[in-house]
Amino acid sequence: MRWVPIAAARIGAGDVLAAAAAVCGQRGLVHAGTTLRGKLNRRHAYLTDSCTSALYVALVALQSGTKRNQVIVPAYTADSVAHAVKKASLVPVFCDVSRDDFNMDLDPARKAVTEKTLAIIGVHAFGVVSAGLGDLKREFPDVFLIEDCAQAMGSRVGGEYAGNAGDVSVFSFNRGKNLPAYGGGAITTNSKELAERVEWAFENVPVGKRPFDGLTSLVKLAALAAAVRPGVYGLIRPFPGRLRERPTPGNFGVYRCTASQAGAVTSLLGRLEEESEARYRNGTALMEGLKELDGVSLPAVAENTRPAFNRLPVLFQDTERRERAAEALRAAGIETSRMYPSPLANLPHARYVSEHLLTVPTHPLLNEADVTTIMETVKACT
């Protein structure tokens, strides 16, 4: 049976071959960094084994030379964000989110800033750009702004890719992200001073946990390339556990990107515009079809932004209706996700979003019939 996974991307034989070639070469990491800088228009880029590692290294770099120890974090996001803050011996200060775009609510974020605040982590949830982060940075120039673009690779603000408002930005190439290399993360910055700090924090970070991590990543990438295709996913769906992203443990290791991951990143970045356009097209088509539906809220997309939707968040006023929609979509061969089942802190909007949210796929492997099926199925669950 054909099954559409909640998260997927077009990974071809060329991407797998590029990863394999990088294992045999010597310049995979350098080439990937150069490609990333060129695509995102950044002066400096550093590749890690995950976005969580990238965030940790960035925090260590920013903390050097200061006694500030608090980091403002949205209360509805991945637990890995809080784990990275705590591993860096910093204190997370949780801020509620907005029910308009599901990103950090900037008013409570402003109120949370004190003389102890080192940084604000602004997450672009689901690929929807948190457009006010630049204003927040201008208001608090002495507080570092970290843009978490883990779900927003390819999203745009004006003519630039998301991530240019922050002092530092982090990205993910993990399994469920927009350009999945089956692992990998990145730190980018346009500041020479901050780049030097990142390089200092990066000095003792090893490449991989085990000698054969690069080959393991290559095999997993090849498996992912086949598994996420709807015709194949239906066959393996009863056994997909290892292909899904798992919660990051609090004691996670920190490593550099493997050569095979770097090769895959370089290859996938070559299709960034094409993949991002497909995500935008599918996401906006779904929003257009569902926008007049009573009892359903969709994310507000800020003017002058173009989200490369990682998935589309749909907020149901009635949780029983949400469950009916999820079950009906499952029966139609469409996978959905609740995303984060609980907030990082018990704040009103974060708790409401976690209790009422359902996400549906927007990835490039959807066809027009899939998009129509999602719209009609959700509409029927009144």
N, C-alpha and C positions, 0 to 999 in steps of 0.2 A: 504494500500500500504506500502511496506517495504521502510523505509527511514533511511539512515545512518546519524546520527548527526555529526556535526563537532568535538565535544568533548564528550568523553564517557570513561567508564572504567567498568571492570567486578566487579560489586558489588553484592555479593550473600547474601543469607539468613543468613549465618554465620556472615557476617559483621554487618548486622542489629541487630542480636541477641547479638553480642559482644558489640555494642553500647548500647543496652537496659540493658545488665548486668552491664555495667559501671555506668549507672544512679543509679542503686540500690547499688552499692559498694562504697568503700571509697578510693580506691587507683588507680582510673582510670588515673589521670594525672601523677602520679608517674610512673605507669607501662608504659604509653605511652612514657614518657621521657626516661626511661631506654631502651625501645625497639629502640627508635630513635637513641640514643647514640650508641647502639650496631650495628645497621644496617649501620650507616654512619661513624662509627669509630671516634666519637667525644667524648670529655671528659665531655662537658656540653651541655645541651639542655633544652629549656624552651618553653612551648606551649602557644599560644595566640589564639584569636578568628579569626584572619586573618593574612595574610602575611603583610598587610599594618600596622597592629598593631605591628607586630614583627619588622618591619623596623623602626617604630617610637620609640619603646622602645630601640632598638639597637642604634639609633642615640642619644637619650637622654643619654644613658650610655656612649657613646664615647665622648660626648661633655663635660661631667663633668670634671672640673679641667683644662679647656683650653679656650682661647679666640678665637680660630679658629672657623669660622662660615660659611664656604663655602663647598658645597658638589657637586662634579662633577657627572652629571647624563646624560645618553645617551638621545639624543633628540627624539629617536623613541622607546618609551616604554609606559607602562600603566601610565595614569595620576595619579594613586594612589601613585606612587613613588614620584612625585613632591609634592603631598599633604602631605605625611609623612614628607618630608624634611621641608616644611613650617610650619607644626604643631609643629615641634621640634624647631621652631624659628631660623631655619637655612636658608641659601640662596642657591637655586639650581643654578649651573652653567652648562648650557647645552652644550653637546659635540656631534658632528656629529657622525653618524654611518658609518660602512663600507658596501659597496654594495657587498662584498664578502660573509660575513657570517651574515650580518644584526645586528651584535653586535657593541659595542662601538669601534670607530676607535681610536686606541691607540696613534697615533701620535698627533692629536689635544688634546687628553686627557693629554698627557705629557705637552703640551704647556699651558694648562689651570691651571696647578698646580702653586699655589703661596704660600706665607707665611700664607695666610688666609685659605688655604685648610685643612679642617678637615678630609674629607673622599672622596673616589671614590666608586661609586656604579656600579659594573660591572654586567650587566644582561646577563644571558645565554638565549637569546631569542629563543623561539620555542623548547627548549631543546638542541640547538646547542651550544656546549661549546665555550666560549670566551677564547681560550687557552693561550693568552698572558698576562692574568691578573697577573700571578705569577711574570713575568718579571717586570711589572709595580710596584708591591709591593717591589721588591728588589731594584728598581731604586729610589723609594721614601719611605724609611722605616719609616719616621715620619708621613706619611699620612696613615690613616686607610683604608683598603680595605674591602668593604662589597660585598659579592657575593650574588646576587639576583638569587636564584635557584627556583623561583616560578614555572617556566615552565620546570625545568630541574631535577625534582626528578627522580633519577635512571640513569641519564647520568653519564658517567665515563670518567675520565682522567687517563690513565694508568690502574692500578688495583684499584683505589680509586673512590668513588662517587664524583661527582662535588661538590665543596664547600670547599675543603681543602686548596685552595690557599689564601683565605681571612683571615683576623683577625676575622671576624664574617660572618656568612652566614644566610640567611633567606629562608624559604620554605613556600609553600602554599598547603593547602588541600581543596581548594575551589572547586566549582562545575566543572569548566572546566579544572582542573589540572590533573596530571597523577595519583594521588591517592586521589580521591575526598571523603572527609568525610562530604560533604555539609557544609563547613566552617572549619576554623582552620588554624593556621600558626605556625611557629617554628623559634626560634633563636638558632644557635649552635655556639660554639667556643671551641678551644682547650687551650685557655689562662685562667689561674686561675684568673689573675688580671681583665681581661675583664668580666669573669663570675661574679666576685664580683660586678662589676659596673652594670651589667645587673640585678643582684638580687636587688641592691639598687633601680634601676629604676623601678623594678617590684613590689616593696613593696606595693604600693597603687593601683595596678591594680585589679579591681574586677573580679569575675567570672560571666560573663553574664550580660546583661542589665536588664533582668526581671527574676523573680523567676523561671519561667517555660521554660527558654531558652533551657535547656538541653532536655526537652521533645519535644519542637518544632523542634530542630535539628534532633532528632530521627525520627520524622514523615517525615521530609523533606528528610532524607537519604533514608527511605523506598520508598518514592515516586520516588526519583532519580534512585534508583536501577531498578525499573520497566520502568521508562520513557525513559531511554537512549537506551534500547534495540530496534534495528531497526524495529522489528515487531510491537512494541508498539508505537514507536516514530512517525510512519506514521499516527497513529490514532489521536494523540494529537498535531501533528505539528501545526495546526492552533492556538493552545493556549499554546505555550511554553515559553511565556515571563518570567514567574516566575522561570523557570528552567535555564535561561541564566544569566550569570554574568553581573552585571550592573556596570556602572562607579562608583567609590568610591567618595562619597561627600567630599568636603574639610573639613567639620566639623565632620569627622567620630569619633565614640567612640572607646575607647581602652579597651579591656577586655581579660581575660584569656580564654583559651579553656574550653568549657563545658565538663562535664563528658561523655556525649554521643559521642561528637566529638572525645574525647581522646580514647574511646573504639573502635570507628571505625578506627582511625589512627593506633592503635596497631594491629588490625586485618588486615587491608590493607597492612601494612608493611611486614606482613608475606609472601606476594606474590610480593614483590618489584622486585626481580630478574626476575620472570616469566613475569610480566607486562612490565618491561623495555625491555626485549628481544623481546616481540611482537611489541612494538613501534619501536624498532630499525629495526626489520625485515621488517615491513610494509614501514617504511620511506625509507630505502635503496632500497627496490624493486621499489618504485615509482621513486626515483632518478635515478636508473639504466634505467628505461623505458623512462624517459623524458630528459636524459642528452644530447642527440644529437639534441634536438629540437631547431630550429632556432628561435631567438627572445624571448627565455625563459631562465631565469637565476635561478639556484638553489643554496642553501647555500653551501659554501665551508666547508667541515668537516675536521678539523685539524687532523694531524697525531697523533696517540696514543690516540684518543678520540672515544667514542662510545655513540652517542646521543640517549637518550630515547625521541624520537620526541613527543612533545606535539601536534604538527600538522606540516605539511610540508609547508614552505613558497615557493611560486612560483612567480617569478617576471617577469611580461610580459612587453616587450618593448612597445607594442601597447595596450593601455587601452581598445580600442574597442574589441580587440581579447580577452582580459581578461573577459570582460562582456559576450562575446559569450560563453566562456568556462564556466563561472559561470552559465549561463542560461542552457547550455547543460547538465551540471552536475546535476543541479536542476531537469531537465526533466528525468534524469536517476536515481533519488532518492538519490543523494549524496549532502549533505549540505556543503556549503563552507562559508568562512568568509573573509572580508576585514581586519580584526583585528582592528588596530587603524586607524580611518579615517583621522586623522590629527596628525602631530608631535607636541611634546611639545614646540619646538622652530623651527623657519623657517630657517633651515639649509639645504643645497643643497641635500645631500644624504638622510637625514631623510624625507624631503619633497618628493623626488622621490620614495622612498620605500612606503610611505603612499599612493601615488597616483597610483602605478603600481602593488601592491601586491595582491595576492589571496592565501589564505591558504586552504589546503585540509586535510581531516582526516587521521590519522595514528594509531588510537587507537586499542586496542586488539579485539574490536567487529567487525572489518572489516574481511571479508573472502577473499579468493583468487580472487573470481569473482569480488568483490568490487574493489580490487586493480587494476585488469585488466580494469574494467570499467573506473576508474579514468584516467588511462594512455591513453587508446584508445580515450576517449572523449576529453581530452586536445589535443592530437595529431590531432584529426579531425578538430579542430578549427583553421585552418591556414588562 
